[in-house]
Amino acid sequence: MIKASRRAAFLSDPSTTLDALDRAIASTDDPGHQGRLLLARALAQQGLADMTPAASDAQASVHHLLEAGELSVAAFATACAAGMVQRTGDTASAIDLAVDALVLLPDDDLSDESLVRAANAMAMFFSQLSAFDLALASSRRAFAGALRQADHSTRSIT
């Protein structure tokens, strides 16, 4: 669903994808599933001019994912939320979210794809703030983690 939402964000009108995600969110009580669907909804909206709905969905996804104990996906969602909130102009809240994302990211091993994506999202966030040393360090972490993934398609993180 996340891959489909990324395609919708940049390659087509996301309204059909958003409608499908809304129906799926309404049909489940599982906080982990709701969190992943809200994250997919946020990603589907990231190409729109107004980033506020995407940022709101990303932040909502974090709460559900943490409730479900899905820490690696929560790290990715938090890092995405930081970048999206930054793009709304609320730098202070974005920095708070970035700190939360960094807390969720392990220091040593990016053991799954969500953690690699979180490090990559942090690289993008730091780049938005012109903190290029931190952006480069996060990008290198994401790349090193991607090289360790069994699914080598992770190596082309976008």
For each residue, the residues with C-beta under 8 A, 3 or more apart:
1: 4 5 21 24 36 37 40
2: 5 6 36 39 40 43
3: 6 7
4: 1 7 8 17 40 44
5: 1 2 8 9 14 17 21 40 41 43 44
6: 2 3 9 10 43 44 158
7: 3 4 10 11 12
8: 4 5 11 12 13 14 16 17 18 44
9: 5 6 14 43 44 45 46 47 48
10: 6 7 46 47
11: 7 8
12: 7 8
13: 8 16
14: 5 8 9 17 18 44 45 47 48
15: 18 19
16: 8 13 19 20
17: 4 5 8 14 20 21 44
18: 8 14 15 21 22 41 44 45
19: 15 16 22 23
20: 16 17 23 24
21: 1 5 17 18 24 25 37 40 41 44
22: 18 19 25 26 41
23: 19 20 26 27
24: 1 20 21 27 28 37
25: 21 22 28 34 37 38 41
26: 22 23
27: 23 24
28: 24 25 33 34 37
29: 34
30: 33 34 68
31: 34 35 64 65 67 68
32: 35 36 64 65 68 69 70 73
33: 28 30 36 37
34: 25 28 29 30 31 37 38 61 64
35: 31 32 38 39 61 62 63 64 65 67 68 70 73 74 77
36: 1 2 32 33 39 40 61 65 70 73
37: 1 21 24 25 28 33 34 40 41 61
38: 25 34 35 41 42 57 58 60 61 64 77
39: 2 35 36 42 43 57 58 61 65 73 76 77 80
40: 1 2 4 5 21 36 37 43 44
41: 5 18 21 22 25 37 38 44 45 54 57 61
42: 38 39 45 46 54 55 56 57 58 61 77 80 81 84
43: 2 5 6 9 39 40 46 54 80
44: 4 5 6 8 9 14 17 18 21 40 41
45: 9 14 18 41 42 48 51 53 54 57
46: 9 10 42 43 51 54 84
47: 9 10 14
48: 9 14 45 51 53 54
49:
50: 53
51: 45 46 48 54 55 84 85 87 88
52: 55 56 88
53: 45 48 50 56 57
54: 41 42 43 45 46 48 51 57 58 84
55: 42 51 52 58 59 81 84 85 87 88
56: 42 52 53 59 60
57: 38 39 41 42 45 53 54 60 61
58: 38 39 42 54 55 61 62 77 80 81 84 85
59: 55 56 62 63 81 85 97
60: 38 56 57 63 64
61: 34 35 36 37 38 39 41 42 57 58 64 65 77 81
62: 35 58 59 65 66 74 77 78 81 100
63: 35 59 60 66 67
64: 31 32 34 35 38 60 61 67 68
65: 31 32 35 36 39 61 62 68 70 71 73 74 77
66: 62 63 69 70 71 74
67: 31 35 63 64
68: 30 31 32 35 64 65
69: 32 66
70: 32 35 36 65 66 73 74
71: 65 66 74 75 104
72: 75 76 104 111 112 114 115 118
73: 32 35 36 39 65 70 76 77 114
74: 35 62 65 66 70 71 77 78 104
75: 71 72 78 79 101 104 105 114 115 118
76: 39 72 73 79 80 114 115 117 118 121
77: 35 38 39 42 58 61 62 65 73 74 80 81
78: 62 74 75 81 82 97 100 101 104 118
79: 75 76 82 83 97 98 101 105 117 118 119 121 122 125
80: 39 42 43 58 76 77 83 84 121
81: 42 55 58 59 61 62 77 78 84 85 97 101
82: 78 79 85 86 94 95 97 98 100 101 121 122 125
83: 79 80 86 87 94 121 124 125 128
84: 42 46 51 54 55 58 80 81 87 88
85: 51 55 58 59 81 82 88 90 93 94 97
86: 82 83 89 90 91 94 125 128 129
87: 51 55 83 84 128
88: 51 52 55 84 85
89: 86
90: 85 86 93 94
91: 86 94 95 129
92: 95 96
93: 85 90 96 97
94: 82 83 85 86 90 91 97 98 125
95: 82 91 92 98 99
96: 92 93 99 100
97: 59 78 79 81 82 85 93 94 100 101
98: 79 82 94 95 101 102 122 125 126
99: 95 96 102 103
100: 62 78 82 96 97 103 104
101: 75 78 79 81 82 97 98 104 105 118 121 122
102: 98 99 105 122
103: 99 100
104: 71 72 74 75 78 100 101 118
105: 75 79 101 102 110 115 118 119 122
106: 109 110 111 115
107:
108:
109: 106 145 148
110: 105 106 115 116 118 119 141 142 144 145 148
111: 72 106 115 145 148
112: 72 115 116 149
113: 116 117 149 151 154
114: 72 73 75 76 117 118
115: 72 75 76 105 106 110 111 112 118 119 145
116: 110 112 113 119 120 142 145 146 149 154 157
117: 76 79 113 114 120 121 142 157
118: 72 75 76 78 79 101 104 105 110 114 115 121 122
119: 79 105 110 115 116 122 123 138 139 141 142 145
120: 116 117 123 124 138 139 142 157
121: 76 79 80 82 83 101 117 118 124 125
122: 79 82 98 101 102 105 118 119 125 126 134 138
123: 119 120 126 127 135 136 138 139 141 142
124: 83 120 121 127 128 135
125: 79 82 83 86 94 98 121 122 128 129 135
126: 98 122 123 129 131 132 134 135 138
127: 123 124 130 131 132 135
128: 83 86 87 124 125
129: 86 91 125 126
130: 127
131: 126 127 134 135
132: 126 127 135 136
133: 136 137
134: 122 126 131 137 138
135: 123 124 125 126 127 131 132 138 139
136: 123 132 133 139 140
137: 133 134 140 141
138: 119 120 122 123 126 134 135 141 142
139: 119 120 123 135 136 142 143
140: 136 137 143 144
141: 110 119 123 137 138 144 145
142: 110 116 117 119 120 123 138 139 145 146 157
143: 139 140 146 147 155
144: 110 140 141 147 148
145: 109 110 111 115 116 119 141 142 148 149
146: 116 142 143 149 154 155 157
147: 143 144 155
148: 109 110 111 144 145
149: 112 113 116 145 146 152 154 155
150:
151: 113 154
152: 149 155
153: 156
154: 113 116 146 149 151 157
155: 143 146 147 149 152
156: 153
157: 116 117 120 142 146 154
158: 6
